[in-house]
């Protein structure tokens, strides 16, 4: 027995180690909706770096886009180009400000239309892995952001807060595989659940007899206790009504362009 | 201690690259998994207990910036590390080609473990089809990232530490090629 133990000890200890890690993961699944101490520390440590770098990148991208690419032509006409460059940079900067203004105005109009108190926030980082869809925002529990709060933009639903530290929070996007939003079709009020599937969503549990058409708008039903009723989730892009089964397969494209997500609104209401 | 801090500094840089710097360049949801490269490297050159602890803590660090499942990457990265440790005595750890192959195998193993941990423990979450769909691009990205990082590491070592050598990178260095 002792010899067997001596021979297989590394293997057994590795197995025990792995089992403990797996057990710890499964125990943590129960407290999945709360930010634990380690996650809070990581958010606090990485948040300022991500925020600073995000601003630096935006600045550098502006310089690259609006200034540096003109350097070659400067040789042709130095004086004229100098003026042109300044004007171009100003114009581009104005364009950027105008676009930002438009975005913020839409957000503000949407904010004014909301009965719930809202908090604007900036997206500073994306998820570290390719398999998951989360973003980090620059507002946290100091400003009242807690786990479970819905996050939106003027176009529709973005996701919900899953982790928060005093100054930063992480938002699980509706396109993440672990995200589920209680939804309904705006036209015929057919109910279902929108689940994330990478870049798209699937509208699950829609009964076969319901009339669903491509282009139908999907909105939140307010049943899940997280999102208020009537927020746009997306638009139906394909419907597959099979011959058998209770439900039909409906695919939805999100209303929000997640690849260009810059500013968001956190709805400051606690999940019910 | 210094080496441990160095590994965590590298992990921190990898996290910043993956969350802030690379997404605007790659313009999509895909990003190379630099932490995985680090875990494979640790598997080849660190002992089981010390390396295992470092990797498990790195997994927790990664969980803090990815997904919504605490402990998931702790388990996944530790498994990959121990799997690499399991074969290390049977292979030539000085071969950089081996490192590239292990990164590819590690990517597949990571995808399988994430699918298992989510689909098995959380019945309401199904990521298998999504991960299977994304896997080829992820493999390619990780391979390219590993290749260029190895080249960069050798170049940096030659430029700044010419008398020393980084373990596991001998065969990439042309000084050793006959």
Boltz contact constraints between the chains, C-beta under 6 A:
constraints:
  - contact:
      token1: [A, 14]
      token2: [B, 82]
      max_distance: 6.0
  - contact:
      token1: [A, 18]
      token2: [B, 79]
      max_distance: 6.0
  - contact:
      token1: [A, 21]
      token2: [B, 74]
      max_distance: 6.0
  - contact:
      token1: [A, 21]
      token2: [B, 75]
      max_distance: 6.0
  - contact:
      token1: [A, 21]
      token2: [B, 78]
      max_distance: 6.0
  - contact:
      token1: [A, 22]
      token2: [B, 75]
      max_distance: 6.0
  - contact:
      token1: [A, 24]
      token2: [B, 71]
      max_distance: 6.0
  - contact:
      token1: [A, 25]
      token2: [B, 71]
      max_distance: 6.0
  - contact:
      token1: [A, 25]
      token2: [B, 72]
      max_distance: 6.0
  - contact:
      token1: [A, 25]
      token2: [B, 75]
      max_distance: 6.0
  - contact:
      token1: [A, 26]
      token2: [B, 121]
      max_distance: 6.0
  - contact:
      token1: [A, 28]
      token2: [B, 70]
      max_distance: 6.0
  - contact:
      token1: [A, 28]
      token2: [B, 71]
      max_distance: 6.0
  - contact:
      token1: [A, 36]
      token2: [B, 70]
      max_distance: 6.0
  - contact:
      token1: [A, 38]
      token2: [B, 60]
      max_distance: 6.0
  - contact:
      token1: [A, 39]
      token2: [B, 64]
      max_distance: 6.0
  - contact:
      token1: [A, 42]
      token2: [B, 61]
      max_distance: 6.0
  - contact:
      token1: [A, 42]
      token2: [B, 64]
      max_distance: 6.0
  - contact:
      token1: [A, 46]
      token2: [B, 65]
      max_distance: 6.0
  - contact:
      token1: [A, 49]
      token2: [B, 16]
      max_distance: 6.0
  - contact:
      token1: [A, 50]
      token2: [B, 19]
      max_distance: 6.0
  - contact:
      token1: [A, 50]
      token2: [B, 20]
      max_distance: 6.0
  - contact:
      token1: [A, 53]
      token2: [B, 20]
      max_distance: 6.0
  - contact:
      token1: [A, 54]
      token2: [B, 20]
      max_distance: 6.0
  - contact:
      token1: [A, 125]
      token2: [B, 19]
      max_distance: 6.0
  - contact:
      token1: [A, 125]
      token2: [B, 20]
      max_distance: 6.0
  - contact:
      token1: [A, 126]
      token2: [B, 19]
      max_distance: 6.0
  - contact:
      token1: [A, 126]
      token2: [B, 23]
      max_distance: 6.0
  - contact:
      token1: [A, 127]
      token2: [B, 66]
      max_distance: 6.0
  - contact:
      token1: [A, 128]
      token2: [B, 15]
      max_distance: 6.0
  - contact:
      token1: [A, 128]
      token2: [B, 18]
      max_distance: 6.0
  - contact:
      token1: [A, 128]
      token2: [B, 19]
      max_distance: 6.0
  - contact:
      token1: [A, 128]
      token2: [B, 65]
      max_distance: 6.0
  - contact:
      token1: [A, 128]
      token2: [B, 66]
      max_distance: 6.0
  - contact:
      token1: [A, 129]
      token2: [B, 66]
      max_distance: 6.0
  - contact:
      token1: [A, 130]
      token2: [B, 29]
      max_distance: 6.0
  - contact:
      token1: [A, 130]
      token2: [B, 30]
      max_distance: 6.0
  - contact:
      token1: [A, 130]
      token2: [B, 31]
      max_distance: 6.0
  - contact:
      token1: [A, 130]
      token2: [B, 138]
      max_distance: 6.0
  - contact:
      token1: [A, 131]
      token2: [B, 114]
      max_distance: 6.0
  - contact:
      token1: [A, 131]
      token2: [B, 131]
      max_distance: 6.0
  - contact:
      token1: [A, 132]
      token2: [B, 66]
      max_distance: 6.0
  - contact:
      token1: [A, 132]
      token2: [B, 67]
      max_distance: 6.0
  - contact:
      token1: [A, 162]
      token2: [B, 68]
      max_distance: 6.0
  - contact:
      token1: [A, 172]
      token2: [B, 68]
      max_distance: 6.0
  - contact:
      token1: [A, 177]
      token2: [B, 125]
      max_distance: 6.0
  - contact:
      token1: [A, 177]
      token2: [B, 127]
      max_distance: 6.0
  - contact:
      token1: [A, 177]
      token2: [B, 130]
      max_distance: 6.0
  - contact:
      token1: [A, 178]
      token2: [B, 68]
      max_distance: 6.0
  - contact:
      token1: [A, 178]
      token2: [B, 125]
      max_distance: 6.0
  - contact:
      token1: [A, 197]
      token2: [B, 130]
      max_distance: 6.0
  - contact:
      token1: [A, 198]
      token2: [B, 130]
      max_distance: 6.0
